[in-house]
Amino acid sequence: CNYANQMREEEKKLQHSCPFCRKPVPSTEKQCDKQILKRIAANDPVAMRQKGIQQYRKGDYRRAFEYYTRAAELGDAAAKYGLGRMYEFGKGVE
């Protein structure tokens, strides 16, 4: 789990790594986007939710809705919450 990975990194003074692939966390936004897209291609619901959050913050509610929906279908509870908030505020939904 992510918490166990964080504890291991802290105890051993290791560089922070991605909980999905265990590689070092990207240092630039471009590298981060590339890694998230790779995780989305592997059907990682957390990455889909993260991409949904990015799109929502950019104001692209249609794409945010798509990413949240895909993540929610894979069982991500936080994505379901995000979808609920989109419906509550009428963002990207009809």
Secondary structure, DSSP 8 states (H G I E B T S, - for coil): -HHHHHHHHHHTT---B-TTT-SB--SSHHHHHHHHHHHHHTT-HHHHHHHHHHHHHHT-HHHHHHHHHHHHHTT-HHHHHHHHHHHHHTSS--
